[in-house]
Each structure stands twice: as C-alpha cells, then as structure tokens.
C-alpha cells in the first residue's frame, strides 16, 4: 500500500477532468490491432483476458462504451485466462504503451502535462488499480498510476525512439492472432 499526499500528486477519476485522458476509459484514443479498431485501452485490456475466446473478445471490443466492455468481461469471468491475476499488470502496461504509441500526439501531451508529480487514479473502492481518499492523502497500490508514471519516464527518455513489445507471457492472443508473432499494430 502506498500513500500519496494530495498536494503533491495529480489525480484523475472522470474522463472529463483535466487529466481524464489518463484513464483507460477515456474516449479519443483508439487502438488498431491488426486491422481491428478498439475504442479504448480499457476494451483492449478486458479483451486480452480471453485469449482462447475470440467471440468473447469481439463482444468486448464492439461494446458501445468502455463501461459496457467491462461489464461484458465480468459476465464471462469463468472463461478468463487462468493466470489472469499473475499477468494483468503486464497486460495493462502493454495496453497503455500501445495507447501512447498509436496516439502519440494527443496522449503524450496529457501524460507529460503531469510534470514530475505522482499520478493517482482516485477511486472510492479500488485500492489495487487506484487509491482511495484518506483525508489529506490517497492510499492504495495505485497500479495504474504507477504504470503511467513509468510510461511517462520511458517516453521522456526516448520520445523519438519509443519502443514497445508485447508482454513476455504466454498466449497474448487477440482475435485468434498471437500478438507476439504479428506486430502490425506497432
């Protein structure tokens, strides 16, 4: 668990806030994976839970909104990859890296506008991906915020040579295509 002083971090909760583009739910940052458009990083993340089920992946990526994509994913939880809890951070990292790579002009501006401040996804109840309000500070693992801070530093260090690759895990498959073998999205 980490603690973030409110006066030394930026937060996002709504996609409509100043830093809302940092959210996986944020519209306006589409991702193209091997000729298939995915509306948000959240939809891609949810779809990658189901590498053995392209039909479930299609339902998720064709959902009207990222919230609906997440609901659809929850409906099929019994079919998610058995190692999901072990690989979810690597997959999230991959999703936000692809979001940046394919939306470099817009997403990089939001990411760099955070300066050197801690990035916190403020939430009421998710102490894993975000952090909750504890008066003068936020408390939580804040996994998404930490991945975004890591991405910000990686991009700052090499804005012109920014390179990503699929996570080093088995079965990173999207609509029947192994993303480690077919890199058309990079």
N, C-alpha and C positions, 0 to 999 in steps of 0.2 A: 504494500500500500504506500502511496506517495502523497505528500501534502504540497499544495500549490497556493502560495499567498495570492489573494485576489488582486492586489495592486501590482503584481509582477508577472502577470500572465494575460493572454488574450483567451477569450472563450467563444465558443460557438455552440448554439443549440438549435436555432432555426436556420433554415436555408436562406431566409430573407434578411438575416442580420449582416452586419459589415463583413464578418468572416464566414458567412454561411456557405461559401464556395468550398470550404474545407470539409464540409460534411459529405459523406458518401451518398447522401440522399439528394444532393444539390443537382438541379437540372442544368443544362447548358454545357455539360462536359461529357458528350457522348464518346463511346469507345467502340472502335471497329475491330472485331476479331475475325480474321479470315472471311471477309465479305459479309459478316453478320454484325449489325449495329446493336449495341447495348446502350440503353438510355443513360444509365448511371453506374458508378463504381459499385454501388450497393447491389444492383441487379447482377452484375458480374460476380461479385463476391458470393451472393446467395446461390447462383447457378453452379459455381465451382464446388459446392458441397456435394454435387450429384454427378460425378464423372462417369458413372455407369448408367446414367439415365438421361439420354438426350431429350426425351419427351418432357421430363420434368424441367430440364434446363430451358427448353423452348417456352414453357408456360411462364417461367420466371422472367425471362428476358423480354417477352412480349406483353408483360403486365403493363397496365396504364400508368402506374406510378411506382416509385421505389418502395413505398409502404405496402402496396399490394404485392409486389415481388417478395418482400419479406414475409408477408402472411402466407403466400403460396408455399414458400420454402418451409415454413413451420408446419404446414399441413402435411408435408412429405417427410418429416424428420426421420421416420423409421427407415427411410431409404438412403439417408445421407452416408457419406463415406465413413467407415468405421473408425478411422483415425482422425476425425474432424477436430476434436479438441486439441490434438497434438500439432495439427498443421494449419489451423485457422489464422495464426498470426503471420505465417509466411505467405499465405494466400492473400490476406489483407494487404500486406506490404506490396505484393505483386500488383494488386488491383489499383492501388493509389499511384504506383510507379507508372502503370500504363495510362492512367488518367492524366498524369502530368505529361508524359511523352506525347500523347495524342492531342493534348490541349495546352501545349507549351506556352503560347502567348497569353492565354487567359488565366489558367490555373497557376502558373508561376508567379503572376502578379499578386494573386491572393496569398499564396504561400510566402512570398518574400515580404509582403506588407506586414507580416508578423514580427519583423525585425529579428531580434535575438530573444524574444520573450518566449516563455513556456506556452505551448498550445494545449488547451484543455477543452475536451468535449464535455460541456456542462450537462448533466442529466439528473433526473430525480431518483433513479434507481439502478443504473448500470455502472457499478464500480469497477468493472473489467475494462470495457472499451472507453469509458469516460470517468468522470469524477462527480461526486455529489457535494452540495453546498453544506459547509460546516461553519457558518458564521463568517469569519474573516478569511477563510481559506476553503479550498476544494480538496477533497480526499478521494483517492481511488487509484487503481492501477493506471488508468488513462492510457490504455494501449494504443488507441487510435491517435491520440495527441502525441504520444512518444514516437510513433511511426512517422507522423507528419513532420516532427522536428528533425528526425533522422533524414527524411527525404529532403527537407529544406537544406540541410548541411551538404548532402550529397550533390544536390543541384548547384549550390553556391560554389562548391569546389571545382565543378566541371560543367558549366552551363552549356558549352558547345559540344562537349564530349560525353554528354549524359547517356549512360548505357544501362539497360535493364535486361534481365533474362528471367525465364520462368523459375518459380521456386524449385529448389532441389529436393523434390519429393516425388513419390510415385503417383502416377495417374492424375496429371494435370490435364484433364481432357475436357474439351468444350465442343459440344455438338458432334461428338464422335471423332474429333481431331485432337491428337496429342500436341499440346502447345509447346512442348519441349522439342518437337521434331519439325513443326510447321510454324515458322516465325514471321508470317506475313503481316502480323499486327505491329511489329516493331519497325 
